[in-house]
Amino acid sequence: MSRASRVVVVLGVAVLAAQLVRPAKTNPPVTSDVGAPPAVAALLRRACYDCHSHETRWPWYAGVAPTSWLLAHDVRDGRDELNFSTWDKYEAGARRKKLTKSVKEVREGEMPPWYYRAMHPEARLDDRDRAALETWIAEVSAASPTSDARP
């Protein structure tokens, strides 16, 4: 067996062995929702909910290592940073900060991440989408500057 053949065999075994390491692909119960107007809610579901909610749509490649590890990691980090499915757990000030940070990241092209947009073209946001988010967040912030009222 040539050296190249051995390398291919070792890599093949490693890829097969990697399939045994399965990260959790969970969608815990939704305890609340952000309560956005229908157009904004649809935009959030289309572009944000896969990583920032308990309503993740796990694609087929979420079952293939090492991609499955990366997806599970991104979803876990996304939910830790901002989770629309546990919106009621955030105080009013925390909600405003999270939304303000989110719209800044959207405006700067950081969210959704480029690699997510590449696989999910429906998540791409145009100027009208960004403007709708900014307007809604400004309204939420103005409506609840110091109280704990829900948006």
N, C-alpha and C positions, 0 to 999 in steps of 0.2 A: 504494500500500500504506500503510495507516495505521500510526501509531507502535506501537499495540498489536500489530498483526500482525507488525511487524518484531521486536518484543521476543519474541513467541512463536517465530518462526523462529530467532532467535539462540539462545534457550534450548533449542530442540529440537536444533539443531546441536551445542550444547555438551554436551547429554546424550548424544547419539550419539557424539561425539568422546571423551567420558569412558569409553565402553565399550572403547576401545582400550587403556586403561591397566589391565592385568590383574595384580593382586598374586598371588604364589605361594600356592596352596592345597595345602600339603604335609602328608603324614602320614609322617614318617621312620620307620624301623624302631623298634620297641619293644625296648629293651635290658634292661629289668626292670620289675617292677610293685611296687606298694606292699605287697602281701601281706596285705591286710586280710581279716578274716573275711567269709564270703559276703554277709551282710546289709549290712555296711558297704561292701564292694566294689561291690555293686549300687547303693547310694546314691551313692557317688563317681562311678560310671559315668553314672548318671542326671543328676546335678546338676553335676559338676565336669569330667568328661573332655573335653568339647568344647573347653575352653580350656586345660586343664591336663594334656594328654597328647598323644601322637602318634596318638590314635584319634578325632580330630575328625570329627564328622558334618557335612559342609559342606552346608547347605541350598541350595535352588535360588536363593535371593536372594543367595547368596555369589558369584554370577556377574554381578550387576548393580551397576554403579557408581552412586553412591558407596558404597552399602552394602557392597560387596565390600571396599573399602578399610578401612572401619571394622572389619569382621569379621576380616580378616587382621591388622590392627593389634592387636585385642583378643586374638586367639589367640597372636600372637607375644609380647605382653606377659605373658599368662597362663603360657605355657610358660617364659618367662624367670624368672618369679617362683617357680613351683612346677610341676614336671613329673613326673607319676606314671609316665611311660614311661621315665624315666631315673633312677629312684629309687636305683639302686645307686651313682650318682655322688655322692650326698650322704653326708657323714659322719654318724654317729649324732647328734651335737649339732645339726647343720644340719637333719636330718630332724625332730627334736623341735621345734626353733624354727619350722620351716615348718608343722608340724601344729598347734602351739599358736597361731600367728598365724592359721591358717586357721579354727580353731574359734572364735576371738575374732571374726573377721570374719563368720562364719556367725551367731554369737550376736547380733551387732549389726545384722544384716540387710544387710551390705555384700556378702556373697557368698551365692549367685550374685547378680550385679547385677540391679537391677529391670528393666532393658530386656531382659536375657536371660530372666528369669522371665516377662515379658510374652509373649514369642514361644515359650517352652518351658514350659508350665505343669507338666510332669512334673518340672521342676527345682526347683519350690518345695519348701522344707523345712518340715515341721511340727515341733512340740515333740518328738515321739518321734524324728524323724530327728536333730535337734540333740543330743538326749540320747545317742543311739547313737554319734554322732561323738565327743562329749565323753568318754564312757565308754571307747571304744576308744583315744583319744589318751592318756587317763590311764593305761590299761594299758600302752601302748607306752612311755610315759615311765617308768613304774615298772619295767618289765622291762629297760630299757636306760639307766640313768641316766648311766653314764660309759663304757660299752663301745660297740663298733661293731656290736653285734648287730642283725640285721634285725628289724623288727617282724613 
